[in-house]
Amino acid sequence: MSLTVGCIGCGNMGGAILAGLARNGGYALCGYNRSPERMTPLQKLNVKSMPNALAVAQASDILIIAVKPYQVESVLRDLHPVLNKEKVLVSIAAGITLQRLTSAVQNACPVVRCMPNTPALVGKGVFALCFEDSSISASQQSGVRHLFDTLGTCVELPENKFTAFSALIGAGPAYVFAMMQGLVQAGVTLGFQQREARQMVTSLFGGCSEMAQCDAKPLMQLRDDVCSPAGLTIAGVNVLDRAGLTGLLVDAVLAAEQRGREMEKS
Ligand SMILES: NC(=O)c1ccc[n+]([C@@H]2O[C@H](COP(=O)([O-])OP(=O)(O)OC[C@H]3O[C@@H](n4cnc5c(N)ncnc54)[C@H](OP(=O)(O)O)[C@@H]3O)[C@@H](O)[C@H]2O)c1
């Protein structure tokens, strides 16, 4: 019998996770969202719309909580009567620690922390998973791992690496979109239509990403392979090197990580 996966809070991220699982098949799916209209597109994908959060928790083997971080603990406290050790709770809420989650459910079930990034919205997310709650069984752990493997790329991390993950991969789309914007702007400057430039640049990122995944060569080597002696690429690359693009990216991620640590303390 297939596992039932339920989601409380079916907004952008919760809805995307349920939709991704529905498209891939293999699970019975259910969800509850405060405003019921968010459930309509999911129902068309055979996600069962439940009358309340308690009903989702009761029906689910793997229960995903995807409300805003400030709402998580109050929602979880009400679920206690139907939680048990056979169920796993997965929280995708940014910044809510395992300790706060386990205390909100009064240790009634094992808890996993998960951090997605926005490409999860199109089925290409990177998910960090933390399995440091020792009450989780091996089969529950592999069940959760399998679920997120079907949705994108998964990495298992200790909780103390979640801020670093957020600074690099959670914030990552902002860095990548900023680079895309610069290239699209350059394309428009050179006379391409905005739409045309955007299509070419996004395909450029897709193709390079695929190459970097398939080819074990160092990234610098892949870069140098494009630079013919006295050619046009090296002229452009020299400008990037003089401006210190690589160092800027490192500094951006370090600044984000530092801000993340400050936010955790406040
Ligand atoms: N979006 C991202 O890129 C991203 C990345 C990493 C982590 N996350 C985490 O994902 C979680 C959800 O973020 P989101 O961007 O998907 O937010 P969102 O689009 O606002 O989704 C949250 C949903 O929860 C619903 N909700 C609120 N209280 C509820 C309750 N008591 N019972 C049932 N549903 C309830 C909201 O319903 P209404 O429609 O009535 O408001 C809303 O549809 C957050 O904890 C966030 O930290 C998001």
The ligand as an SDF file (V2000), in Angstrom:
LIG
                    3D

 48 52  0  0  0  0  0  0  0  0999 V2000
    8.7510   30.1150   -0.9790 N   0  0  0  0  0  0  0  0  0  0  0  0
   10.0310   29.8210   -0.8060 C   0  0  0  0  0  0  0  0  0  0  0  0
   10.8600   30.0870   -1.6400 O   0  0  0  0  0  0  0  0  0  0  0  0
   10.5060   29.0950    0.4260 C   0  0  0  0  0  0  0  0  0  0  0  0
   11.8380   28.6490    0.4900 C   0  0  0  0  0  0  0  0  0  0  0  0
   12.2550   27.9810    1.6540 C   0  0  0  0  0  0  0  0  0  0  0  0
   11.3560   27.7320    2.6750 C   0  0  0  0  0  0  0  0  0  0  0  0
   10.0780   28.1860    2.5600 N   0  0  0  0  0  0  0  0  0  0  0  0
    9.1550   27.9500    3.6750 C   0  0  0  0  0  0  0  0  0  0  0  0
    7.9490   27.4240    3.1830 O   0  0  0  0  0  0  0  0  0  0  0  0
    6.8860   27.8280    4.0310 C   0  0  0  0  0  0  0  0  0  0  0  0
    5.7530   28.3170    3.1780 C   0  0  0  0  0  0  0  0  0  0  0  0
    6.1940   29.4120    2.4150 O   0  0  0  0  0  0  0  0  0  0  0  0
    5.4090   29.8500    1.1060 P   0  0  0  0  0  0  0  0  0  0  0  0
    6.3170   30.7630    0.3870 O   0  0  0  0  0  0  0  0  0  0  0  0
    4.8450   28.6640    0.4230 O   0  0  0  0  0  0  0  0  0  0  0  0
    4.2100   30.7080    1.7740 O   0  0  0  0  0  0  0  0  0  0  0  0
    2.7030   30.8380    1.2720 P   0  0  0  0  0  0  0  0  0  0  0  0
    2.6290   30.8200   -0.2040 O   0  0  0  0  0  0  0  0  0  0  0  0
    2.1350   32.0290    2.0020 O   0  0  0  0  0  0  0  0  0  0  0  0
    2.0200   29.5030    1.8170 O   0  0  0  0  0  0  0  0  0  0  0  0
    1.6130   29.3240    3.1410 C   0  0  0  0  0  0  0  0  0  0  0  0
    0.1890   28.8020    3.0790 C   0  0  0  0  0  0  0  0  0  0  0  0
   -0.1800   28.3900    4.3850 O   0  0  0  0  0  0  0  0  0  0  0  0
   -1.5630   28.6650    4.5240 C   0  0  0  0  0  0  0  0  0  0  0  0
   -1.9130   28.6950    5.9440 N   0  0  0  0  0  0  0  0  0  0  0  0
   -1.6520   29.6280    6.8650 C   0  0  0  0  0  0  0  0  0  0  0  0
   -2.1030   29.2470    8.0740 N   0  0  0  0  0  0  0  0  0  0  0  0
   -2.6790   28.0300    7.8990 C   0  0  0  0  0  0  0  0  0  0  0  0
   -3.3130   27.1020    8.7630 C   0  0  0  0  0  0  0  0  0  0  0  0
   -3.4720   27.3620   10.0590 N   0  0  0  0  0  0  0  0  0  0  0  0
   -3.7700   25.9580    8.2370 N   0  0  0  0  0  0  0  0  0  0  0  0
   -3.6270   25.6980    6.9070 C   0  0  0  0  0  0  0  0  0  0  0  0
   -3.0400   26.5280    6.0500 N   0  0  0  0  0  0  0  0  0  0  0  0
   -2.5690   27.6780    6.5270 C   0  0  0  0  0  0  0  0  0  0  0  0
   -1.7360   29.9990    3.8440 C   0  0  0  0  0  0  0  0  0  0  0  0
   -3.0920   30.1400    3.5310 O   0  0  0  0  0  0  0  0  0  0  0  0
   -3.7260   31.5360    3.0580 P   0  0  0  0  0  0  0  0  0  0  0  0
   -3.7560   31.3900    1.5650 O   0  0  0  0  0  0  0  0  0  0  0  0
   -5.0580   31.5670    3.6980 O   0  0  0  0  0  0  0  0  0  0  0  0
   -2.8110   32.6310    3.5390 O   0  0  0  0  0  0  0  0  0  0  0  0
   -0.8330   29.8530    2.6310 C   0  0  0  0  0  0  0  0  0  0  0  0
   -1.5250   29.3560    1.4910 O   0  0  0  0  0  0  0  0  0  0  0  0
    7.4350   28.8940    4.9710 C   0  0  0  0  0  0  0  0  0  0  0  0
    7.5730   28.3720    6.2670 O   0  0  0  0  0  0  0  0  0  0  0  0
    8.7880   29.2430    4.3920 C   0  0  0  0  0  0  0  0  0  0  0  0
    9.7470   29.5530    5.3810 O   0  0  0  0  0  0  0  0  0  0  0  0
    9.6150   28.8400    1.4640 C   0  0  0  0  0  0  0  0  0  0  0  0
  1  2  1  0
  2  3  2  0
  2  4  1  0
  4  5  1  0
  4 48  2  0
  5  6  2  0
  6  7  1  0
  7  8  2  0
  8  9  1  0
  8 48  1  0
  9 10  1  0
  9 46  1  0
 10 11  1  0
 11 12  1  0
 11 44  1  0
 12 13  1  0
 13 14  1  0
 14 15  2  0
 14 16  1  0
 14 17  1  0
 17 18  1  0
 18 19  2  0
 18 20  1  0
 18 21  1  0
 21 22  1  0
 22 23  1  0
 23 24  1  0
 23 42  1  0
 24 25  1  0
 25 26  1  0
 25 36  1  0
 26 27  1  0
 26 35  1  0
 27 28  2  0
 28 29  1  0
 29 30  1  0
 29 35  2  0
 30 31  1  0
 30 32  2  0
 32 33  1  0
 33 34  2  0
 34 35  1  0
 36 37  1  0
 36 42  1  0
 37 38  1  0
 38 39  2  0
 38 40  1  0
 38 41  1  0
 42 43  1  0
 44 45  1  0
 44 46  1  0
 46 47  1  0
M  CHG  2   8   1  16  -1
M  END
$$$$
